Amino acid sequence: MNDLFSILNLADYRFIHGLIESPFNLTDDTRISTLVAAFEKEESPENRSALNTQLESSLRYLGSSDLAYTFRSITGSDPGVSFQEMIRDVASTINVDPPALGTAREMVEQLATDYATKQFADLSTEQQQQMLEDLGVDREKAASFLARSAGVFALPMLIEAFNFVIVQGLIKTIVFGTIARIVGSQIAGRLFSFLVARMPWWVSWIGPAAWTLSIGWTTIDLQGPAKRKTVPIVLYLGLCSLRERHDLEPS
C-alpha cells in the first residue's frame, strides 16, 4: 500500500483519521492521533512510515468483523483482512463491479470512478444537466451531450466530451456528497474544514449545498459501523489517487 499512502498529505491523514475515529471499535485511535500530530510537527520519512503502518493496521481491522479480528489476534494469525479484500467488499456494498487486479492505488481510483459514473447515470436528465452546468459546462453543450449519450456514460466518454478538470469535479461532487451523507453533515463539516484549509484549490467549493444534492443519489446498505468507515475511506483514497495522478494542483 506504499504506492497509495505515499501520495497522502497532512490534510488527507487528518480527514481519514476523522473517519476512523470512533469509541465503538478496537482500532488504536489514540495512537493514530499521536502519529498524525508528530507528522504535522515534522513531515519526516520516519513519521510518515510510522503513521502509514498504523493506518494500514486500522484499515485492515475495519475491513473485518470484530469476532474475526479477535479470533485472528488470539490465534496469532494475521489480524484483519487484506486491503484488496476490503476494496472488493466496498465494491459489493456500493453495487459496482470489483476493480480488476492492480496496485492498491489503481484499485481505489477505479472504484471511485466507477461509483461516481454509475451514480451520475442514475440521476434524472434534469439533475445531470444541473450538475454539469454547476461544474462550468455551457448549457447547450451539456444538453447536447446528454441527448447523444442516451443515458450511457463511461469515463473516456466524459473526458472526450468535456475535460478532466470537469470530470474530476463531477467525481468529487458525487463522492464527497456520499461521504457527507454517510457520516452526517456535522462531522462532514468538521472533516472538510481540514481539506479546505490545506487544499482550497481542490475543495473550496464543497459545502452543505453540495452535500444536500447528494441525499437521493445513493441507497447504499451500510450494515454495521465498520462499513460506515470503510466505504468513505476507500472512496476518499480514490479521489486522492485521481488528484495526484492527473497533477491538477496549480504550480
ROTOR-93902 format. One record per residue: residue in three letters; x, y, z negated of N, C-alpha, C in turn. Coordinates in steps of 0.1 Angstrom, whole numbers, plus 5000, padded with zeros to 4 digits. Each point is the difference from the previous one (the first is absolute). Example, Ala and Ser with C-alpha at 12.3 -4.5 7.8 and 13.67 -1.06 7.14 Angstrom:
% ROTOR-93902
ALA513249434922499150125000500950125000;SER499650115007500950115000499250114992;
//
This chain:
% ROTOR-93902
MET500849885000499250125000500850135000;ASN501449985001500850124999499850095012;ASP499649945012499750095011498850094998;LEU499149954992498850084997500350104989;PHE500549954989500350094988501050115003;SER500949985009501150095003499450135006;ILE498850005005499450125006499250094990;LEU499849954988499250074990500850114994;ASN499350114998500650114992499350014987;LEU500450104992499550024986498550015000;ALA499450085009498650015000499349875003;ASP500649925009499449875003500049914987;TYR501249994993500149924988499050054990;ARG499850124998499050054990498649975004;PHE499750015013498749965005499749854997;ILE500949925004499849854999500049974985;HIS500850064992500049974985498650044995;GLY499450115004498750044996499049905003;LEU500149935012499149905004500149874992;ILE501349974996500249884992499650024985;GLU500250124995499850024986498649964995;SER500049924990498749954994500249934987;PRO499150014990500249934988499549855001;PHE499549975012499349875001500849895007;ASN501350025002500849905006501449994992;LEU500749905004501349974993501250065007;THR499850095009501250065007500650104990;ASP501350015002500850094991499950145004;ASP498850074997499950135004500950104994;THR500349974987501050094993501349995006;ARG500449895004501349985007500150085013;ILE498949995008500050075012500050154998;SER499350054990500050144996501450054997;THR500749924992501450034997500950015012;LEU499849905009500950005012499650115010;VAL498750045001499750115008500650134995;ALA499950014987500650124993501550015003;ALA500749894999501449995002500350045015;PHE499249955009500250035014499750145003;GLU499150064993499750145002501250094996;LYS500649954989501150084994501349985009;GLU500249885006501149985009499649895010;GLU499950045012499649915011501249925005;SER500649924991501249925003499649875005;PRO500949935007499749865005499749914989;GLU500750024988499849914989498650014994;ASN499550134999498750024995498949965010;ARG500350025013499049955010499949844999;SER501249944999500049855000499249954988;ALA500250064988499349954988498550025001;LEU499750125006498550035002499449905010;ASN500749985011499549915010499849864994;THR500949954992499949874995498849984991;GLN499850104991498850004991498750025008;LEU500050085010498850025008499649875008;GLU501049945005499749875007499449904990;SER500649994988499549914990498550034997;SER499750134998498750044997499049975011;LEU500450025012499149985012499849855001;ARG501049924998499849855002499149954989;TYR500150064988499049964989498650035004;LEU499850125005498750055004499449915011;GLY500849955008499549915011499549874996;SER500349964987499549874995499150024988;SER499249904997499150014988500750004987;ASP499450054989500649994987500449864996;LEU499149905003500349874996501149945008;ALA500150035013501049955008501450054996;TYR500050134997501250074996500549944987;THR499149994990500449944987500549865001;PHE499449925008500449865002501450005006;ARG500250085011501350005006501150054990;SER499750094992500950064990500449894990;ILE499049934995500249904990500849885005;THR499749965012500749885006501450045006;GLY500350135000501350045005500050015015;SER498949985007500050025014499950155004;ASP500250035012500150145004498650074998;PRO500050104991498750074997499550095011;GLY498749995003499550085010500149945014;VAL499150055009500049955014501150085008;SER500349955012500950085008499350125006;PHE500750105004499450125005499349975013;GLN500549905008499349965012498649944997;GLU499949924989498849954996499050114996;MET500550104993499250104995499450085012;ILE500850025010499650085012498949925007;ARG500149875001499049915006498750014992;ASP500150004987498850014992499350135001;VAL500850115001499450135002499350015014;ALA500749945010499350005013498749935000;SER499949884993498849934998498950094993;THR500550074990499150084992499350115008;ILE500850075009499550115007499649965014;ASN499949875002499349945012500850045013;VAL501349995000500850015012500849885002;ASP500549975012500849885002501450034993;PRO500549894994501350024993501150035010;PRO500950094996501150045009500849885005;ALA500650005012500949905004501250004992;LEU500849905000501249994992501050115004;GLY500650064990501050115003500550044986;THR500750115000500550054988498850064991;ALA500350024988498950064991499650135006;ARG500950085004499750135006499149995012;GLU500349915009499249985012498649954997;MET499949914990498749954997499150104993;VAL500550084991499150104994499650115010;GLU500950035009499750105010498949955009;GLN500149885005499049945008498749994993;LEU500049964987498849994993499250134998;ALA500850114997499350134998499550055014;THR500749985010499650045014498749925004;ASP500049874998498949925004498850034992;TYR500250034987498850034992499450135004;ALA500950105002499550145004499250005013;THR500649935010499349995013498749935000;LYS499949894991498849934999498950094993;GLN500550074990499050094993499550115009;PHE500950065008499750105010498949955010;ALA500349875004499049945010498649984994;ASP500049984987498749984993499250134997;LEU500650115002499350134998499050025012;SER499150094997499150045011500750095009;THR499550015013500750095009500150144995;GLU499050054993500050134995501150024989;GLN500249904992501050004990501450005006;GLN500149915011501350005007500350135006;GLN499150065006500150135007500550114990;GLN499350004988500350104990501449984994;MET500449874998501449974995501050055010;LEU499849975013501050045010500150155001;GLU498950074999500050155000500750054988;ASP499749944988500750054988501549985001;LEU500549905008501449985001500650095011;GLY499250085006500550105010499849965014;VAL499249905003499749965014498950095005;ASP500250045013499050085006498749935001;ARG498850074998498749935000499849925013;GLU500250065011499749935013501049885002;LYS501250024996501049895002499649884991;ALA499650034987499549904991498849925006;ALA499050085005498849945005500349925012;SER500850045009500449935012500749864996;PHE500950014990500749884996499049904994;LEU499150044991499149914994499049945010;ALA499650085010499249945011500749895008;ARG501350025002500749915008500349874992;SER500250024987500549884992498949904997;ALA498750045001498949914998500149934987;GLY500650064989500049944987501249914998;VAL500949995010501249914998501250084998;PHE500749984989501250094997501249914997;ALA501250045004501249944996501050114999;LEU501149974992501050114998500650055012;PRO500549925010500650055012499050095008;MET498749965000499050075007499850144994;LEU500050014986499850134994501250095002;ILE501249944999501250085002500150065014;GLU499649915010500050055014499050115002;ALA498949994994498950115001500450134993;PHE500749994989500350124993501550014998;ASN500549994988501449994997500249934986;PHE501249974996500149924988499750094988;VAL500250135000499750084989498549994997;ILE499250015011498649994998499649874995;VAL500549895005499749874996500449974986;GLN501250054996500449984986499150074991;GLY499550125004499150074992498749924998;LEU499649945011498849914999500249894990;ILE501149935001500349894991500150054986;LYS500750114997500150064987498750034994;THR499150065008498750044995499249884995;ILE500049905008499349884996500649934988;VAL501349985000500749934989499950074987;PHE500350135001499950084987498650014995;GLY499050015010498650004996499749874993;THR500549895005499749874994500649994986;ILE501350054998500650004987499250084990;ALA499650125004499250084991498749934996;ARG499449935009498849934997500249894990;ILE501149935002500349894991500450054986;VAL500850104999500550044986499150104994;GLY499250075008499250104994500650145002;SER499150105002500550145003500950064990;GLN499749974987500950074990501449945001;ILE500249875000501349945001500650045013;ALA499250005011500650045013500550145000;GLY499350094994500550145000501350014993;ARG500249924989501350014993501149945008;LEU499749885006501049945008500450075012;PHE499050065007500350075013500850134997;SER499950054987500750124997501649985000;PHE500449874997501449975001500550025015;LEU499149955009500450005014500050155006;VAL499050074996499950145005501250084995;ALA500449984988501150084994501349975007;ARG500249875004501249955006500050015015;MET498949975006499949985015498850085005;PRO499950134998498850075005499849995015;TRP501149995008499849995014499349875004;TRP500049904991499449875003498649994995;VAL499750064988498749974994499350134995;SER500450125004499450124994498550015003;TRP499649945010498650015004499149904993;ILE500549914992499249904993499450064988;GLY498749984998499350054989498649934999;PRO499250054990498749944998499149995012;ALA500150105009499250005012500349885009;ALA501349975001500449885008499649874993;TRP500150004987499649884993498549975002;THR499250114999498649985001499649945014;LEU500750035010499749955013500249855001;SER500849944991500349865001499049914992;ILE499150064993499149924991499349895007;GLY499550025012499349905007500849925009;TRP501350025001500849935010500349864998;THR500149964987500449864998499249934989;THR499849875002499349924990500949894995;ILE501250044995500949904995499549944987;ASP500149874999499549934988501349984991;LEU500150094990501250004992499749924987;GLN500249875000499749924989501250004990;GLY499850054988501150014990500850125001;PRO500650044989500850135000501349995008;ALA500649885002501250005008499950055014;LYS498949965007499850045013499750155002;ARG499650064989499850145000501450074999;LYS501049934999501450055000500749955013;THR499949875003500849955011499550065014;VAL498750025001499550055013500550145002;PRO499850104991500550135003501550015001;ILE500749924992501550005000500549965014;VAL499549885005500449955013499750105011;LEU498850065000499650095010500950134999;TYR500350044988500950124999501449975005;LEU500549884997501349975005500049995015;GLY498949965006499950015015500150145005;LEU499450104993500150145004501550054999;CYS500649954989501450044998500949965012;SER499749875005500849955011499750085013;LEU498750035002499750085012500750144999;ARG500050064988500650134999501450005003;GLU500849904995501450005003500449945014;ARG499249915004500449945013499950105012;HIS499050094999499850095011500650144997;ASP500750014989500850124997499350135003;LEU498850014993499250125002500350114990;GLU500949984991500450114991500650125007;PRO499650124998500650115007501550014996;SER500850055010501450014998500350144993;
//
